Amino acid sequence: MKDNRPKNLELHTIHFPLPAITSILHRISGVIVFVGIAILLFLLAESLRSEQGFANVQQWLTAPLVKFVVWGVLAGLIYHLFAGIKHLVMDAGVGETMQASVTGSWLVIGLSVVTIIAAGVWIW
């Protein structure tokens, strides 16, 4: 069968709607959380190993790079949480229209930004 539909393989020219962008970011934040859990478990295990290990983790957590990594993991977790709640609400049949989906996406982005900034202030 011959397919005569146009093909656009240039991804930088495709305009994604906001709900698609938030969905893609939800997947990316899931990967960040998955990798971040390993880092946080390492820090937890080291802190529970001995008093010296606890002191080491306390010292590491004062370094700007480690604070940034922890903030990044927290940011991924926060965004993933809000986007996941949006998906659960949509699975319940609420907000399935395009306009409601856009509104929900703006809500996810807004709540995430505010909460991520608050987490950054808390960490630093």
C-alpha positions in Angstrom: 0.0 0.0 0.0 1.4 3.4 -1.0 1.3 6.0 1.7 1.0 9.5 0.2 0.8 11.4 3.6 3.4 14.1 4.1 6.2 13.3 6.4 7.9 15.8 8.6 11.0 14.4 10.2 12.4 17.7 11.3 11.5 17.7 15.0 12.5 21.3 15.6 9.8 22.5 13.2 7.0 20.6 14.9 4.8 22.6 17.3 3.9 20.5 20.3 0.8 21.5 22.2 1.3 22.3 25.9 -0.3 19.1 27.2 2.2 17.1 25.0 5.1 19.1 26.5 4.0 18.5 30.0 3.6 14.8 29.3 7.1 14.6 27.8 8.4 16.4 30.9 6.5 14.0 33.1 8.5 11.1 31.5 11.8 12.9 31.8 11.1 13.8 35.5 10.4 10.1 36.0 13.9 9.2 34.8 15.4 11.9 37.0 13.6 10.5 40.0 14.7 7.0 39.2 18.3 8.0 39.0 18.0 10.4 41.9 16.7 7.6 44.2 20.0 5.8 43.7 21.9 8.9 44.8 19.7 9.6 47.8 19.9 5.9 48.9 23.7 6.1 48.7 23.6 9.2 50.9 21.3 7.4 53.4 23.4 4.3 53.5 26.5 6.3 54.1 24.9 8.3 56.9 23.7 5.1 58.6 27.1 3.3 58.3 28.8 5.0 61.2 29.2 8.3 63.0 32.0 9.2 60.6 29.7 8.4 57.6 27.0 10.6 59.0 29.6 13.4 59.4 30.7 12.9 55.9 27.2 13.2 54.5 26.7 16.3 56.5 29.8 17.8 55.1 28.9 16.7 51.5 25.5 18.3 51.9 27.1 21.7 52.5 28.8 21.6 49.0 27.0 23.6 46.3 27.2 20.8 43.8 25.6 18.2 46.1 22.9 20.8 47.1 22.2 21.3 43.4 21.9 17.6 42.7 19.6 17.1 45.7 17.5 20.1 44.5 17.4 18.6 41.0 16.1 15.3 42.3 13.6 17.1 44.5 12.5 19.2 41.4 12.0 16.1 39.4 10.0 14.5 42.2 7.8 17.6 42.6 7.0 17.9 38.9 6.4 14.2 38.6 4.0 14.3 41.5 1.9 17.2 40.2 1.9 15.8 36.6 1.0 12.4 38.0 -1.9 13.9 39.9 -3.1 15.6 36.7 -3.0 12.2 34.9 -4.9 10.5 37.7 -7.6 13.2 37.6 -7.8 12.8 33.8 -8.0 9.0 34.2 -11.1 9.6 36.4 -12.7 11.4 33.5 -12.2 15.0 34.6 -10.6 17.5 32.2 -10.5 15.4 29.1 -11.3 18.3 26.7 -8.5 20.1 25.0 -9.1 23.4 26.8 -9.3 21.6 30.2 -6.1 19.8 29.4 -4.3 23.0 28.6 -5.6 24.5 31.8 -4.4 21.5 33.8 -1.0 21.7 32.1 -0.7 25.4 33.1 -1.7 24.4 36.6 0.9 21.7 36.8 3.6 24.1 35.5 2.6 26.9 37.9 2.4 24.7 41.0 5.6 23.0 40.1 7.6 26.2 39.6 6.3 27.7 42.9 7.1 24.5 44.8 10.5 23.9 43.2 11.5 27.5 44.0 10.3 27.0 47.6 12.4 23.7 47.8 15.4 25.6 46.5 15.0 28.3 49.2 14.7 25.5 51.8 17.8 23.7 50.6 20.0 26.8 50.4 
